[in-house]
Amino acid sequence: ELGAKVAEVQAKTGQKQVILVGSSRGGNAIRNYIKNFGGAPNVSRAILCGTPNHGVWATQANPNNEFSGAGPFLTGLNAGDEVHPDVKFMTTRSD
């Protein structure tokens, strides 16, 4: 869905790249699009706000939940380079 929206915005604006801003779970959707769905060429910047990049918990409880830092979704996103070298990332958070 994110890829389709990016393509729609590109078509409407004529821009080759977009800036994506995501809060909480939305940040992981952005990371997933860039890393696993070939979105990097379409994104100049990714701004993640309070995104649980390493999960909400990192135990074996609910291992298939997307918020599990020990689960396949986040371990896959965090494997290797966590950010794409061609996309400028900024992460904001607060205690």
N, C-alpha and C positions, 0 to 999 in steps of 0.2 A: 504494500500500500504506500509506503514512504517513497519507493522508487517511482511509482506512478504519479504521485503528487509533485515530486521533483521534476519529472519530465513535463508535467502540465505547466508548472511555473516557468521552466525554461522556454517552452513553446510560446507562452504568453508574453514573456519579457525579452526573449532573444538572447538572454544571458547564457553563457556556457556553464557557469558554476553558480551555486547558491550558498548561502550561509544558513546552517541549521542550528537551531537553539532548542534544547530539550531539558525538561525538568524531571527529576526522579527517573521513573521507568522510561520516559521518553529519551533520555540520554543513552540508555542501552539499545534502544531501537536505532538510534543514529549510529552508534558504534557498530551494530550488527549490519546495517545497510552498507556502511563504508567497508568493513572488513570482509563480509561474507556474500554480499550481493553486488560487488563491483562498483559501489557508489563513489569511490574516491575521485575519479575524474570529474564528477559532477558537483563536488563540494570543495569550496575554498577554505571554509572555516567551520568548525564544530564547537559550539559552546554548550557545555554540560553543566547544569545547575543542580547540585544536590543529588547527583546520580550515584546509585549504589554500585559503583564499578567493580567492587570486589565482594559484593553481596551484602545481605542484611545479617546473615549468619554463615558460618563456614564449618558446619558440622554435617554429619551424615543424615540428620533429620530432614525429611523431604528433599532428597538429593536431586530430584528432577524438577524442582521448583526453580523458576527463572531468577529468584532472589537468593538462591543458595550459592555461596561462594565456592562450595565444593562440588557443585553440580556441573553437568556437561555444558550448559549454555555459557555460564560465566568463565569456566575454565577454558573453554574454546575461545571466547573473546579475549581472554587475558594471556593466551599462549603466544609465545613469540613477542613481536612488537605489539604493544597495546594500542598504539596509535599509528595511523598510516603516515609515512614520511612526507607525503605530498599534501596533506591536509593540516592546517594550523588548528590546534586544539587549545581550548581554555576550559578549565574546570573551576567552578566556584562551589564553595560549601561553607557551612557554619557549624559551630558546635552547638 
